[in-house]
Amino acid sequence: MKISKVETIRYKPQPNILWVRVHTDEGLVGLGETYYLPGAVEAIVHDMIADFLLGQNPFDIERHWDSIFSWANFFGYAGAEMRSLSAVDIALWDLIGQATGQPIHNLLGGKCRDQIRIYNTCVNAGPYRDQDDFIERPGQLAADLLAQGITAMKVWPWDRFAPQLKGGIPMGPAGWSAAGPSGAYLSSEQLNEGLKSVQGIRDAVGSKMEILIEGHSRWDLNCALRIARALEPYDVLWMEDMIKPDSSSDLARLTSESRVPHCVSERLFTRYAYREILEQRAAHIVMPDLIWTGGITEGRKIAVLADSFHLPIAPHDCTGLVALFANLHLCAASNNAMVLETVRGFYEGWYGGVYTENIRINHGFAEFPTRPGLGTAIQESVLRGPDVSARITPAQ
């Protein structure tokens, strides 16, 4: 079996998503996905990566990964190059799973568990206004999630007080308040206003709900420490990316000078960045994003690396269903998988109209895919529809 063509697909209703499909001469098609600036990623897939894949055996995943990474590394690898490689890597795992008749997690060593606990990232999506609600009605939102069996929720009560940035680029689900310069001042009034979300959850449901605090790297070290110390009485499960993850020594100060566990970071690319964070004791929970940091191949190595420091992984996902299914396979095969990120407005919303198989969630736990390969694909009606544009190498 040889790789015969590489295809990228853009989908207008989700302008930050890029799908990558790798085709073989035996008719199998593997699906990958990445997120953010799809035009830049698409160019890299066709202008560089396709040359390493065409005519090659899709089973040689380690060789393909290292060849592409080595070429990109010559010019500086992080950014669109790693997003491209991540999507291609997931597509190759999907291909070999289909070719062997096995779900990907079986190829990674088999299941370590039968299901994984989920949490809900509280964005406005589908039928839900969760981002509005965690500010305006946090207790009611927590009770609603518990009624669905969801026992953990992620909120970001302080983003609105950081310096704001806005432009015409399509933004992620958390909106423009999630992006911008690091804030250097947080008033006592603003600190207490943010705490109202946390207090409202605890007042309504007590310890039945785990609370995760997203920081979106909106603060400098002093402000992050101030928030962390204010949160200590509330027993939150973690604080995530309170400062930019560029300095492992600064992150180490944050972890050592507060008692709240710190989760780091979907923004880190490859195992090399995580190695530095772990060696500096700068994280309590490791959060790889498989569609940014190098796909399933690199995600598996990051999981093992975290486990060697006796720390858990909690894969990041606030994007498409391919990313979520890749996370499911990694969590199934990783002893140190802690919890899985989901967005109920996505799996009850647009996922069902785009992909062939949706995630299955029962009483707050996600089931693992059982079909060969990734376990989902793009619906044919979507591929044939007017909202899709595709580019193929070699040109047809």
C-alpha positions in Angstrom: 0.0 0.0 0.0 1.3 3.4 -1.0 0.2 7.0 -0.4 -1.3 8.3 -3.7 -2.5 11.8 -2.9 -2.8 14.3 -0.1 -6.0 16.4 0.2 -6.8 19.5 2.3 -10.4 20.6 2.9 -11.7 23.9 4.2 -15.2 24.2 5.6 -16.8 27.7 5.6 -19.0 27.3 8.7 -15.9 26.5 10.8 -13.3 28.9 9.3 -10.5 27.9 11.7 -10.7 24.1 10.9 -8.6 22.4 8.3 -9.1 18.7 7.5 -6.3 16.7 5.9 -7.1 13.4 4.1 -4.3 11.0 3.0 -5.3 8.7 0.2 -3.8 5.3 -0.7 -3.6 3.3 -4.0 -5.8 0.7 -2.3 -8.7 3.1 -1.8 -8.3 3.8 2.0 -8.5 7.4 3.2 -7.2 8.6 6.5 -8.6 11.7 8.1 -6.7 14.3 10.2 -7.5 17.8 11.4 -6.0 20.9 12.8 -7.1 24.4 13.9 -6.2 28.0 13.3 -5.0 29.8 10.1 -6.0 27.0 7.7 -4.6 28.8 4.7 -1.1 28.8 6.1 -1.4 25.2 7.2 -2.8 24.1 3.8 0.2 25.7 2.0 2.6 23.8 4.1 0.8 20.5 3.6 1.0 20.8 -0.2 4.3 22.8 -0.6 6.4 20.7 1.7 4.8 17.7 3.5 3.2 16.0 0.5 6.6 15.5 -1.1 7.7 13.4 1.9 4.5 11.2 1.7 3.6 10.5 -2.0 4.6 7.0 -3.0 5.5 6.0 0.6 4.1 3.3 2.9 1.7 4.9 5.4 2.8 2.5 8.1 6.2 4.2 8.4 4.8 6.8 10.7 7.9 7.4 12.8 10.0 7.9 9.7 7.5 10.3 8.2 7.2 12.3 11.4 10.9 12.6 11.8 11.6 13.5 8.2 8.9 16.3 8.2 10.0 17.6 11.6 13.6 17.6 10.6 13.0 19.6 7.5 10.7 22.1 9.3 13.2 22.4 12.1 15.9 23.6 9.7 13.8 26.8 9.2 12.1 26.9 12.7 9.4 24.3 13.3 6.8 25.8 15.7 3.5 27.2 14.4 1.8 26.2 11.1 4.5 23.6 10.4 3.6 21.6 13.5 -0.2 22.0 12.9 0.3 20.6 9.4 2.4 17.7 10.7 -0.1 17.0 13.5 -3.0 16.7 11.0 -1.1 14.5 8.7 0.1 12.3 11.6 -3.5 11.7 12.8 -4.5 10.8 9.2 -1.7 8.2 9.0 -2.8 6.6 12.2 -6.4 6.5 10.9 -5.1 4.8 7.7 -3.1 2.1 9.5 -6.0 1.4 11.8 -8.3 0.9 8.9 -5.7 -1.2 7.1 -5.3 -3.5 10.2 -9.0 -3.5 11.2 -8.2 -2.1 14.6 -9.1 1.1 16.5 -6.0 3.3 17.0 -5.8 2.7 20.8 -5.2 -1.0 20.1 -2.2 0.0 18.0 -0.9 2.1 20.9 -0.9 -0.9 23.3 -4.6 -1.4 24.0 -7.0 0.1 26.6 -5.9 1.0 30.1 -9.5 1.7 31.0 -13.0 1.4 29.6 -14.1 5.0 29.7 -12.7 8.5 30.6 -14.3 11.2 32.7 -15.1 14.4 30.8 -15.4 18.1 31.7 -17.3 20.8 30.0 -15.5 23.9 28.7 -18.2 26.6 29.1 -18.3 28.4 25.8 -21.3 29.7 24.0 -22.1 27.0 21.4 -25.1 25.2 19.9 -28.1 25.4 22.2 -26.0 26.6 25.2 -24.9 30.0 26.4 -22.4 28.5 29.0 -19.9 31.4 28.8 -22.6 34.0 29.6 -24.0 31.7 32.3 -20.8 31.2 34.2 -20.7 35.0 34.7 -24.4 35.6 35.2 -25.8 32.4 36.6 -22.8 30.2 37.7 -24.8 28.2 40.3 -27.6 27.4 37.8 -25.1 26.4 35.1 -23.3 24.0 37.5 -26.7 22.4 38.5 -27.6 22.0 34.9 -24.3 20.3 34.1 -24.7 18.0 37.1 -28.2 17.0 35.8 -26.5 15.8 32.6 -24.0 13.8 34.7 -21.1 16.2 34.1 -19.1 16.7 37.2 -16.3 19.1 36.1 -16.5 22.5 34.4 -13.9 25.0 33.0 -14.5 28.7 33.3 -12.5 31.9 32.9 -13.9 34.6 35.2 -11.0 37.1 34.9 -10.3 37.3 31.1 -12.7 40.3 30.8 -10.5 42.3 33.1 -7.2 41.8 31.1 -6.2 44.2 28.3 -8.4 43.6 25.3 -7.4 43.0 21.7 -9.7 42.7 18.7 -9.4 42.3 15.0 -11.1 40.8 11.9 -9.4 37.3 12.2 -11.9 34.5 13.0 -11.5 33.9 16.7 -11.8 30.7 18.8 -14.9 29.6 20.8 -13.9 31.7 23.9 -14.0 34.9 21.9 -11.7 37.9 21.8 -11.4 38.3 25.5 -9.3 35.1 25.5 -6.5 36.7 23.5 -4.4 39.8 24.1 -1.5 41.2 26.1 -0.7 40.0 29.6 -2.5 42.1 32.2 -0.2 43.8 34.8 -2.9 45.1 37.1 -6.0 43.4 38.6 -7.9 45.5 41.1 -9.4 44.1 44.3 -12.8 44.8 42.9 -12.1 42.9 39.7 -10.5 40.0 41.7 -13.7 39.7 43.8 -15.9 40.0 40.8 -14.2 37.0 39.2 -14.5 35.0 42.4 -18.3 35.4 42.3 -18.4 32.7 39.5 -16.4 30.3 41.7 -18.4 31.1 44.8 -21.7 30.8 43.0 -20.8 27.3 41.9 -19.7 26.2 45.4 -22.8 27.8 47.0 -25.1 26.0 44.6 -23.7 22.5 44.4 -20.8 22.4 46.9 -18.0 19.9 46.1 -20.1 17.9 43.7 -18.7 20.0 40.8 -14.9 20.1 40.0 -13.9 23.7 39.0 -11.2 24.3 36.4 -9.9 27.8 35.9 -8.8 28.8 32.4 -6.3 31.7 32.3 -5.7 32.0 28.5 -2.3 33.4 29.5 -3.9 36.8 30.1 -1.9 37.8 33.2 1.7 38.5 34.3 3.2 36.5 37.2 2.1 38.8 40.0 -1.5 38.9 38.9 -1.6 35.2 38.3 -0.3 34.6 41.9 -2.9 37.0 43.3 -5.7 35.0 41.5 -4.2 31.7 42.7 -4.0 32.7 46.3 -7.6 34.0 46.2 -8.7 30.6 44.8 -6.9 28.5 47.4 -10.0 28.2 49.8 -12.2 26.9 46.9 -10.3 23.7 46.2 -10.3 24.1 42.4 -9.0 21.2 40.4 -6.5 23.3 38.5 -5.6 26.7 37.1 -4.6 26.6 33.4 -2.2 28.8 31.5 -2.4 31.8 33.9 0.8 33.2 32.3 2.3 32.6 28.9 4.1 29.2 29.0 7.3 30.6 27.4 9.4 30.6 30.5 9.7 27.4 32.5 11.4 29.2 35.4 8.5 31.7 35.7 6.0 28.9 35.6 8.0 27.1 38.3 7.6 30.2 40.5 3.9 30.1 40.0 3.6 26.4 40.9 5.8 26.8 44.0 4.4 30.0 45.4 0.7 29.0 45.3 -1.1 25.9 46.5 -3.4 25.5 43.5 -2.4 22.8 40.9 -1.3 24.3 37.6 -2.1 22.8 34.2 0.4 23.6 31.3 -0.2 23.9 28.2 -1.9 23.4 24.9 0.5 26.0 23.5 3.6 23.9 23.9 4.9 22.2 20.8 6.6 18.8 20.9 8.0 16.7 23.7 11.1 19.0 23.9 9.0 21.9 25.3 7.3 19.6 27.8 10.6 18.1 28.9 11.8 21.5 30.0 8.6 22.3 31.8 8.7 18.9 33.7 12.4 19.2 34.6 11.8 22.7 36.0 8.8 21.3 38.1 6.7 23.9 36.4 3.4 21.9 36.0 1.1 19.6 37.9 -1.0 18.5 35.0 0.3 18.2 31.4 -2.1 19.4 28.6 -1.0 18.5 25.1 -3.1 19.5 22.1 -2.7 16.7 19.6 -3.6 18.8 16.6 -0.9 21.3 17.4 1.9 19.5 19.2 2.7 16.7 16.7 -0.3 14.4 16.4 -0.8 11.0 18.1 2.8 10.1 17.6 4.1 13.0 19.6 1.2 13.0 22.0 2.0 9.4 23.0 5.6 10.4 23.8 4.4 13.4 25.8 2.1 11.1 27.8 4.9 8.7 28.6 7.2 11.6 29.5 4.6 13.0 31.9 4.1 9.6 33.5 7.9 9.3 34.1 7.4 12.4 36.4 4.4 10.8 38.0 2.1 13.4 36.5 -1.2 13.1 34.6 -2.2 14.2 31.1 -5.4 16.0 30.3 -5.6 16.5 26.5 -6.8 19.8 25.2 -9.8 20.1 22.9 -12.1 23.0 22.0 -12.0 22.4 18.2 -13.3 19.6 16.0 -14.3 16.0 16.5 -11.2 14.5 14.9 -9.1 16.1 17.6 -11.5 14.8 20.2 -11.4 11.2 18.8 -7.6 11.4 18.7 -7.7 12.4 22.3 -10.0 9.5 23.1 -7.5 7.0 21.6 -4.6 8.5 23.6 -6.6 8.5 26.8 -7.6 4.9 26.3 -4.0 3.8 25.9 -2.4 6.0 28.6 -2.4 5.0 32.3 -2.0 8.6 33.4 -4.9 10.1 31.5 -6.8 12.2 34.0 -9.8 13.8 32.3 -11.0 14.8 28.8 -12.0 18.2 27.6 -15.3 18.4 25.7 -17.8 21.1 24.8 -21.5 20.1 25.0 -22.5 22.7 22.6 -20.3 21.1 20.0 -21.2 17.4 20.4 -24.9 18.3 20.7 -24.5 20.8 17.9 -22.4 21.0 14.8 -20.5 17.7 15.2 -23.6 15.7 14.5 -24.2 17.4 11.1 -20.6 17.0 9.9 -19.0 13.8 11.0 -20.2 10.2 10.5 -19.8 9.2 14.2 -20.2 11.4 17.2 -18.7 11.0 20.7 -20.7 8.8 23.0 -21.1 10.2 26.6 -22.9 8.4 29.4 -23.2 9.9 32.9 -20.2 12.2 32.5 -17.9 9.6 31.0 -16.9 9.2 27.3 -16.8 5.8 25.6 -13.8 4.9 23.4 -14.3 4.4 19.6 -14.5 0.8 18.5 -14.4 1.1 14.7 -11.1 0.6 12.8 -8.9 3.6 12.7 -9.9 6.9 14.1 -13.6 5.9 14.3 -15.2 8.9 12.5 -15.1 10.6 9.1 -16.6 13.5 7.3 -20.1 12.9 6.0 -20.3 12.5 2.2 -23.1 15.1 2.0 -20.7 17.6 3.6 -17.9 16.8 1.2 -20.2 17.3 -1.7 -21.8 20.5 -0.3 -21.2 24.1 -1.3 -19.4 25.0 1.9 -16.4 22.9 1.2 -13.3 23.7 -0.9 -10.5 21.2 -1.5 -7.0 21.1 -2.8 -5.2 17.9 -3.8 -1.6 17.0 -4.5 -0.8 15.7 -7.0 -3.2 17.9 -8.9 -6.1 16.0 -10.5 
